[in-house]
Amino acid sequence: MQPHNSHKLEPKCLPNSFTIGDWNDIDTFYAAVHAGPKLNKLAVVHRATVLKVCRDETSARNFIAKHQKKRKRV
Protein backbone atom coordinates (compact mmCIF):
# COMPACT_ATOMS: atom_id res chain seq x y z
CA MET A 1 0.00 0.00 0.00
CA GLN A 2 1.37 3.41 -1.04
CA PRO A 3 1.43 6.27 1.46
CA HIS A 4 -1.04 9.06 0.78
CA ASN A 5 1.57 11.61 -0.32
CA SER A 6 3.86 9.27 -2.24
CA HIS A 7 4.45 11.97 -4.89
CA LYS A 8 6.49 13.89 -2.28
CA LEU A 9 9.00 11.03 -2.15
CA GLU A 10 9.80 11.30 -5.85
CA PRO A 11 12.98 13.36 -6.43
CA LYS A 12 12.62 16.47 -8.56
CA CYS A 13 15.58 17.18 -10.82
CA LEU A 14 15.56 20.90 -11.28
CA PRO A 15 17.25 22.13 -14.46
CA ASN A 16 20.04 24.24 -12.93
CA SER A 17 21.38 21.77 -10.36
CA PHE A 18 24.62 20.05 -11.32
CA THR A 19 27.62 18.14 -9.97
CA ILE A 20 31.31 18.31 -10.84
CA GLY A 21 33.94 15.70 -10.08
CA ASP A 22 33.95 12.07 -9.05
CA TRP A 23 31.19 10.97 -6.66
CA ASN A 24 33.57 8.59 -4.88
CA ASP A 25 36.33 11.18 -4.31
CA ILE A 26 35.47 13.71 -1.60
CA ASP A 27 38.28 16.07 -2.63
CA THR A 28 37.08 16.57 -6.21
CA PHE A 29 33.29 16.38 -5.79
CA TYR A 30 31.25 19.60 -5.89
CA ALA A 31 27.50 20.06 -6.15
CA ALA A 32 25.41 23.11 -6.94
CA VAL A 33 21.90 22.78 -5.55
CA HIS A 34 18.95 25.13 -5.44
CA ALA A 35 18.74 27.43 -2.44
CA GLY A 36 16.65 30.35 -1.34
CA PRO A 37 12.92 30.74 -0.85
CA LYS A 38 12.16 30.87 -4.58
CA LEU A 39 14.83 28.32 -5.55
CA ASN A 40 16.40 30.94 -7.80
CA LYS A 41 19.92 30.71 -6.36
CA LEU A 42 22.51 27.92 -6.27
CA ALA A 43 24.41 26.84 -3.18
CA VAL A 44 27.87 25.42 -3.97
CA VAL A 45 28.55 22.43 -1.69
CA HIS A 46 31.94 20.79 -1.13
CA ARG A 47 32.74 18.29 1.64
CA ALA A 48 29.24 18.73 3.14
CA THR A 49 29.82 22.47 3.56
CA VAL A 50 28.08 25.27 1.68
CA LEU A 51 30.93 27.37 0.31
CA LYS A 52 28.91 30.09 -1.40
CA VAL A 53 25.42 30.94 -2.63
CA CYS A 54 25.56 32.08 -6.25
CA ARG A 55 22.98 33.90 -8.35
CA ASP A 56 23.15 31.69 -11.44
CA GLU A 57 24.76 28.61 -12.96
CA THR A 58 27.56 30.54 -14.67
CA SER A 59 28.77 32.18 -11.48
CA ALA A 60 28.58 28.84 -9.63
CA ARG A 61 30.70 27.13 -12.30
CA ASN A 62 33.23 29.99 -12.22
CA PHE A 63 33.45 29.83 -8.42
CA ILE A 64 34.01 26.06 -8.50
CA ALA A 65 36.77 26.44 -11.11
CA LYS A 66 38.53 29.09 -8.99
CA HIS A 67 38.14 26.99 -5.84
CA GLN A 68 39.62 23.94 -7.57
CA LYS A 69 42.64 25.96 -8.74
CA LYS A 70 43.14 27.42 -5.27
CA ARG A 71 43.03 23.95 -3.68
CA LYS A 72 45.64 22.63 -6.14
CA ARG A 73 48.12 25.40 -5.19
CA VAL A 74 47.90 24.67 -1.47
N, C-alpha and C positions, 0 to 999 in steps of 0.2 A: 504494500500500500504506500503510495506517494504522500509526502507531507503536503499540507494545503498550499504552502507558498514555495513549491519546488522550483519555480522559475527564478527565485532569488539565489538559488545555489548554482545556477548556470553562470560561468564566467563571461564577462563582457569584454571583448577585445576592442578597446577604443583605438581609433586610427593613429593617434600621435604617440602612443606608448611604444618604446623600443628598448632593446638590450644590445650591449656591445661587449664582446669578449667571450671567453669560454665559461660556460655554466659551472664546470667542475673546478675552475681555478679562481679562488677568491681574490687574488691580486689583480686579475685582468677583467673581472666581471663588473659591469656597470649597468644600471637600469634607469630609465627615465619613465616615471609613472605620473599619472594625472594627480594634481593637487589643487587645493583651493575650493571654495564653495561652488563655483560654477564649472569646475574641472577644466579651466581654460589655461592653467599653468602646468609646468612639468617639474617634478622634484627629481633631482639627480641623486641616485642612491648608490653607494659603494661601501662594501663591508658592513652592511646593515645600518649605515649612517646616512642621513640626508645631508649632502654636501652643499647644495644650493637649490633654490627654486627659480626656474627660468621662465621667461614669458612665452617662448615658442620652441619648436623643435630645432631650429637652426642654432639658437643660442645655447641650447642644451648640448648639442653635438660639438660646438666649438669649445664649450667649457670642459667637456670630457676629454677632448683632444689635448687641451692645455694641461689638464690634470695628469694625463698619462705621461706627457713629456716631462712634467715637473717631477713625477715619481721616478722616472728613469734616471734623472740626474742625481737624485739623492742616494 
